[in-house]
Amino acid sequence: MDYELYEQKCAEIRKVNSELLEIFEKDLINAGLQAKTISRHLSNVDFYINDFLLYSDTLSMENGIFEIGMFLGDFFIRKCMWSTPGTIKSTAASIKKFYKSMMDHRKIEKEDYEYLCHTIKEEMEEWQSDCARFNDPMEENPFMFF
């Protein structure tokens, strides 16, 4: 795909994502969450759907369900200077809340949401361990392949 087509497709996806983030924000407000918590969840999800999923391809929110391992287990650790085992967990919580909202609004299937939750549950410990090792200069880089 040429760059102009890529940019056009990204703009279309960002427009849809903006509408989805508004739905999510309303759900968070209705849940009675504090403004700071809402802002953190929105920021985490916005980064996932508008930066990561559009980083090298034009992936929609729906496709993001199947990219969670690549994001939290690799990209987030290596590319985000603020990555820690704790931020992996809090980012995963935001993403789970977002996709739960999308399921509740019939934007994704229940089975896809369950897949996302299962992946996060099964892989979280490894992602956090890799992140701790990556951030520790005394440890071997878990992403170095010889």
TORKOL-4160 file (C-alpha; in steps of 0.2 Angstrom, whole numbers, padded with zeros to 4 digits, m for minus):
146
<pt num="1" X="0000" Y="0000" Z="0000"/>
<pt num="2" X="0007" Y="0017" Z="m0004"/>
<pt num="3" X="0009" Y="0030" Z="0009"/>
<pt num="4" X="m0005" Y="0041" Z="0004"/>
<pt num="5" X="m0017" Y="0027" Z="0004"/>
<pt num="6" X="m0010" Y="0021" Z="0021"/>
<pt num="7" X="m0013" Y="0039" Z="0028"/>
<pt num="8" X="m0030" Y="0040" Z="0021"/>
<pt num="9" X="m0035" Y="0023" Z="0029"/>
<pt num="10" X="m0027" Y="0028" Z="0045"/>
<pt num="11" X="m0038" Y="0044" Z="0045"/>
<pt num="12" X="m0053" Y="0034" Z="0042"/>
<pt num="13" X="m0049" Y="0022" Z="0057"/>
<pt num="14" X="m0045" Y="0036" Z="0068"/>
<pt num="15" X="m0062" Y="0044" Z="0065"/>
<pt num="16" X="m0070" Y="0028" Z="0070"/>
<pt num="17" X="m0059" Y="0026" Z="0085"/>
<pt num="18" X="m0064" Y="0043" Z="0091"/>
<pt num="19" X="m0082" Y="0038" Z="0091"/>
<pt num="20" X="m0077" Y="0022" Z="0100"/>
<pt num="21" X="m0067" Y="0031" Z="0113"/>
<pt num="22" X="m0082" Y="0043" Z="0116"/>
<pt num="23" X="m0093" Y="0027" Z="0120"/>
<pt num="24" X="m0080" Y="0021" Z="0131"/>
<pt num="25" X="m0078" Y="0037" Z="0140"/>
<pt num="26" X="m0097" Y="0038" Z="0143"/>
<pt num="27" X="m0096" Y="0020" Z="0151"/>
<pt num="28" X="m0082" Y="0025" Z="0162"/>
<pt num="29" X="m0092" Y="0041" Z="0168"/>
<pt num="30" X="m0107" Y="0031" Z="0171"/>
<pt num="31" X="m0097" Y="0018" Z="0181"/>
<pt num="32" X="m0093" Y="0033" Z="0193"/>
<pt num="33" X="m0074" Y="0033" Z="0190"/>
<pt num="34" X="m0064" Y="0048" Z="0195"/>
<pt num="35" X="m0059" Y="0060" Z="0181"/>
<pt num="36" X="m0040" Y="0055" Z="0183"/>
<pt num="37" X="m0044" Y="0037" Z="0182"/>
<pt num="38" X="m0055" Y="0040" Z="0166"/>
<pt num="39" X="m0041" Y="0050" Z="0158"/>
<pt num="40" X="m0028" Y="0036" Z="0162"/>
<pt num="41" X="m0039" Y="0023" Z="0154"/>
<pt num="42" X="m0043" Y="0034" Z="0139"/>
<pt num="43" X="m0025" Y="0038" Z="0136"/>
<pt num="44" X="m0019" Y="0020" Z="0137"/>
<pt num="45" X="m0033" Y="0014" Z="0125"/>
<pt num="46" X="m0030" Y="0029" Z="0113"/>
<pt num="47" X="m0011" Y="0024" Z="0112"/>
<pt num="48" X="m0016" Y="0006" Z="0109"/>
<pt num="49" X="m0029" Y="0009" Z="0095"/>
<pt num="50" X="m0022" Y="0025" Z="0087"/>
<pt num="51" X="m0003" Y="0022" Z="0088"/>
<pt num="52" X="0001" Y="0004" Z="0090"/>
<pt num="53" X="m0012" Y="m0003" Z="0079"/>
<pt num="54" X="m0008" Y="0010" Z="0065"/>
<pt num="55" X="0011" Y="0009" Z="0068"/>
<pt num="56" X="0015" Y="m0002" Z="0053"/>
<pt num="57" X="m0002" Y="m0007" Z="0047"/>
<pt num="58" X="m0020" Y="m0001" Z="0046"/>
<pt num="59" X="m0028" Y="m0012" Z="0060"/>
<pt num="60" X="m0045" Y="m0008" Z="0066"/>
<pt num="61" X="m0050" Y="m0010" Z="0085"/>
<pt num="62" X="m0057" Y="m0027" Z="0081"/>
<pt num="63" X="m0040" Y="m0033" Z="0074"/>
<pt num="64" X="m0032" Y="m0026" Z="0090"/>
<pt num="65" X="m0040" Y="m0041" Z="0100"/>
<pt num="66" X="m0027" Y="m0052" Z="0092"/>
<pt num="67" X="m0012" Y="m0041" Z="0093"/>
<pt num="68" X="m0012" Y="m0039" Z="0112"/>
<pt num="69" X="0002" Y="m0050" Z="0115"/>
<pt num="70" X="0013" Y="m0041" Z="0102"/>
<pt num="71" X="0009" Y="m0025" Z="0110"/>
<pt num="72" X="0011" Y="m0029" Z="0129"/>
<pt num="73" X="0024" Y="m0043" Z="0127"/>
<pt num="74" X="0035" Y="m0034" Z="0115"/>
<pt num="75" X="0031" Y="m0016" Z="0108"/>
<pt num="76" X="0026" Y="m0008" Z="0124"/>
<pt num="77" X="0041" Y="m0015" Z="0133"/>
<pt num="78" X="0054" Y="m0010" Z="0120"/>
<pt num="79" X="0047" Y="0006" Z="0113"/>
<pt num="80" X="0039" Y="0014" Z="0128"/>
<pt num="81" X="0051" Y="0022" Z="0141"/>
<pt num="82" X="0038" Y="0022" Z="0154"/>
<pt num="83" X="0035" Y="0003" Z="0153"/>
<pt num="84" X="0037" Y="m0006" Z="0170"/>
<pt num="85" X="0028" Y="m0022" Z="0176"/>
<pt num="86" X="0015" Y="m0011" Z="0184"/>
<pt num="87" X="0012" Y="m0001" Z="0169"/>
<pt num="88" X="0009" Y="m0017" Z="0159"/>
<pt num="89" X="m0004" Y="m0022" Z="0171"/>
<pt num="90" X="m0013" Y="m0006" Z="0172"/>
<pt num="91" X="m0012" Y="m0004" Z="0153"/>
<pt num="92" X="m0019" Y="m0021" Z="0151"/>
<pt num="93" X="m0033" Y="m0017" Z="0163"/>
<pt num="94" X="m0038" Y="m0002" Z="0152"/>
<pt num="95" X="m0038" Y="m0012" Z="0137"/>
<pt num="96" X="m0049" Y="m0025" Z="0145"/>
<pt num="97" X="m0061" Y="m0012" Z="0151"/>
<pt num="98" X="m0062" Y="m0004" Z="0133"/>
<pt num="99" X="m0065" Y="m0021" Z="0125"/>
<pt num="100" X="m0078" Y="m0025" Z="0138"/>
<pt num="101" X="m0087" Y="m0009" Z="0133"/>
<pt num="102" X="m0086" Y="m0013" Z="0115"/>
<pt num="103" X="m0093" Y="m0030" Z="0118"/>
<pt num="104" X="m0107" Y="m0022" Z="0128"/>
<pt num="105" X="m0111" Y="m0011" Z="0114"/>
<pt num="106" X="m0110" Y="m0025" Z="0101"/>
<pt num="107" X="m0095" Y="m0019" Z="0092"/>
<pt num="108" X="m0086" Y="m0035" Z="0095"/>
<pt num="109" X="m0091" Y="m0053" Z="0099"/>
<pt num="110" X="m0091" Y="m0061" Z="0116"/>
<pt num="111" X="m0079" Y="m0075" Z="0111"/>
<pt num="112" X="m0066" Y="m0062" Z="0105"/>
<pt num="113" X="m0067" Y="m0053" Z="0121"/>
<pt num="114" X="m0065" Y="m0069" Z="0130"/>
<pt num="115" X="m0050" Y="m0073" Z="0119"/>
<pt num="116" X="m0042" Y="m0056" Z="0124"/>
<pt num="117" X="m0045" Y="m0059" Z="0142"/>
<pt num="118" X="m0038" Y="m0076" Z="0142"/>
<pt num="119" X="m0022" Y="m0070" Z="0132"/>
<pt num="120" X="m0019" Y="m0057" Z="0145"/>
<pt num="121" X="m0022" Y="m0069" Z="0160"/>
<pt num="122" X="m0010" Y="m0082" Z="0153"/>
<pt num="123" X="0004" Y="m0071" Z="0147"/>
<pt num="124" X="0004" Y="m0057" Z="0160"/>
<pt num="125" X="0017" Y="m0065" Z="0171"/>
<pt num="126" X="0029" Y="m0068" Z="0156"/>
<pt num="127" X="0026" Y="m0050" Z="0150"/>
<pt num="128" X="0030" Y="m0043" Z="0167"/>
<pt num="129" X="0045" Y="m0054" Z="0169"/>
<pt num="130" X="0052" Y="m0049" Z="0152"/>
<pt num="131" X="0049" Y="m0030" Z="0156"/>
<pt num="132" X="0058" Y="m0032" Z="0172"/>
<pt num="133" X="0073" Y="m0040" Z="0164"/>
<pt num="134" X="0073" Y="m0027" Z="0150"/>
<pt num="135" X="0073" Y="m0013" Z="0162"/>
<pt num="136" X="0087" Y="m0020" Z="0173"/>
<pt num="137" X="0104" Y="m0017" Z="0165"/>
<pt num="138" X="0112" Y="m0031" Z="0175"/>
<pt num="139" X="0100" Y="m0044" Z="0166"/>
<pt num="140" X="0102" Y="m0051" Z="0149"/>
<pt num="141" X="0090" Y="m0042" Z="0136"/>
<pt num="142" X="0075" Y="m0054" Z="0133"/>
<pt num="143" X="0073" Y="m0047" Z="0116"/>
<pt num="144" X="0091" Y="m0051" Z="0110"/>
<pt num="145" X="0091" Y="m0064" Z="0097"/>
<pt num="146" X="0108" Y="m0072" Z="0092"/>
